[in-house]
Amino acid sequence: NISSPICSGSRFFFFFKPKKNIPEGSHQYELFFFFEATLGSGNLRMAVMLFFFLDLNEWVAVNTVDFFNQINMLYGTITDFCTEESCPVMSAGPKYEYHWADGTNIKKPIKCSAPKYIDYLMTWVQDQLDDETLFPSKIGVPFPKNFMSVAKTILKRLFRVYAHIYHQHFDPVIQLQEEAHLNTSFKHFIFFVQEFNLIDRRELAPLQELIEKLTSKDR
């Protein structure tokens, strides 16, 4: 719900929680190297495409893990600027404020600071990625019927971290000379979610102008 979005927090994630890794020897591990090779071509539109020999669920899973790791790293570079004092609410500009609920531990959306929200969010995503019933790593183990729904929710929430960084912390990103990395990561993310219709257009509204600017050259 875009008008009453969702918030997060608990452990300070970025220094203590391990990143999700793809088990060596698994089919997803092989897909990851295919993914890296296509990404290395420099053509982001081609890099997100599902080739005929790939399974859609596995392709979405591998990319979701990669975006989680990318966003985790990008946000980690600006945590000194995103504090309880500087960001008392999780927002993406004046029109968009996000409240956290995960449906399990926090069922009713709560208002919280951006660092708390993002900590909740990243911890929740990590838990989903670590759940073998949702993101199976072994060859031959099927994805659950609700996998795509879970993946869409993860990607929708990860988008909010990009939106917060762009709206509230782009000056520090420039100071750190991270803008090219951020723009490339976000452009890749947008091409991917657009290719498979994974995020509702209304959810993308906080960065719609930027999306148009970044993707217009590749049409």
N, C-alpha and C positions, 0 to 999 in steps of 0.2 A: 504494500500500500504506500504509494509515493507521498501522500499527504501526512501519513503517520508512520514513517519508516522505522528502522530497527537499530539498537545500540549494543555495546560489548564491554568485558573487562575481568581480570583477576590476576593471574601470574604476570610478571613482566616478561613477556613472551620473547622479545627480540634477542635477548642475551642468553636465556636459559632453555628455551624450547628448541629441540633439534628440528631442522627442516625435514620435510617429507622426502624420502629417497625412494627411487624405483629399484626393487630388488634385482641384483645382477643375475642374469640367466633367465629372467621372466620374459614373456612376450612383450610386455610393456617396456622393458629395458631395451629390447631391439627396436621397438617403435620410437623410443626416445632418441636413438641415434639417427633414425630416418628423419625424425622431426628436426634434429639439429642440422642435418645435411640440407634439408629444404630451406631452413631458416638462413643457413649460410649462403644461399644463393642471392640474398639481398632482395628478393621479390616477396614481400610480405603477403600479397594476395595469393600467390602460389603456395606459400608456406602453410597456409591454413586449410588448403583444399583437402578433401577426403578422396584419396585415390581408391580405385576399384578393389584393391586387395586389402584395404584396411577396414577394420570393424569400427563403426561409428562410436560405440560406447568406449572402446579402448582409446580411440583418438581423442575424444572429449576428456577422458580421464588423464591421459598423459599431458595434454595441454593445460588442464586445470591445475595439476600439480606444478607445472612450470610457472604459470601465472602467479600462483600462491607464493612460490619461492622468489619470483621477481619483485612482487609487491612488498613482501616481507623485507627484502633487502633495500628497496627504494625508501620505504617508510623508515627503516632503521637509520638511514643517513640523516634524517631531519627530526629525530625524536627530541633533540635538545630544544627545538623550536616549538614543538607541540606539547604543551604542558597544561595542567589543570587551570593555570592562571590565563594563559594565552588563548586556550580553546575550551572554555567551560561547557560548551555544548558541541555535539558532533554535527557539523554543518557543511554544506557545499554552497556557500554564498548565502545571502539573506533570505532567499525563498525556500531553501531546503534544509530541514533539520531532521536528523535521524535518531530514533529511540530504539533501544536494544531489547529484543526478546528472542530466545532460542526455542521456545515452545516446550522446553523440558525443565530446565532449572529456573528460568525466568519466563513465565508464561505471559505476563502482562507487560507491554512495552514500558521501559523506564528511561527517563531522561538522564543522560550522563555526559561527562566530558569526552572530548575526542580521544585522548589517550586511553581512557577507560573503555570506551566503545570499541576502539580498534584492538585493544587487548582481548576483550570478550570475543570479538569477531575472529581474530586470528587463532585464538585458542579453540573456538568452536570449529573452524575450518580444519585445523590440525586433527581434531578428534574425528571428524568425518573421513579425512584422508587415511587415518590410521585404522579405520574400521574395515576389516577384511570382508565383511558382508556387504559393504557399500562399494569399496574400491579393491576388489580382489586382485592380488598380485600373481597368483599361481596360474599357469597355463591350464585351460580347460574349465576353470571355475567361472560360472556365468555371472554376469552382472545382475543385480536385482531389478525387478520391474520398475521400481521407483528411482532407479539410478539417474535418469535424465532430469527428473524433477529436483533431486538433491543437487546435481551439478549446476542447474540453472540458479538455484538459490545461492549456492556458493559464489558463482560468478557475479550475480547481482550485488551481493554484499561486498565482494572484492572491488567492484566498480566504485563503490562509495569511498574507498580509501584513495583511489586515483582522484576522485572528485574533490575530496577534502584537501589533498596535497595541492592540486591546481588552484583551488579557490583561496586557500588560507596560507599556503607555504611556498608559493612559487618563487618569491624573492630569495629565500634561503637556497632553494634548488639552483637558482642562477649563480648565487655566490659560491656554491660548491661545484659549479660547472657540471651539474648533473642533468641539465635540461634536455640535451640530445638523447641521453639514455632514457629519461622519463618519457619523452615524446615517442621514441621508437617502441618502447615497451607498451605504451598505451595504444599506439596505432596498431600494433600487432594484436593486442587484446580486442580492440574494436573490430578489426577485420574478422577475427575468429568468431566473436559472438554474433556478428551480422551474417556470416556465412551459414551458420546453423540456427539462426533465429533464437538465440539463447537468453536474450534480455529484452524485455518489453521496451519499446521506444520511449514510453513515458518515464521509465527509470533512468534513461540516458539524458533526460532533459537538462540537468545541471551543466552538462558539458557539450550540449548540442552544437553550439557555434564552433567549438574547438574540433569536434568530430568532423564537421563539414569541412573545416580548413585542412585538417590532416589527411582526409581521405579524398578530397576533390581532385588531387593530382593523379590519383591512381585509378580513375574511372575509365 
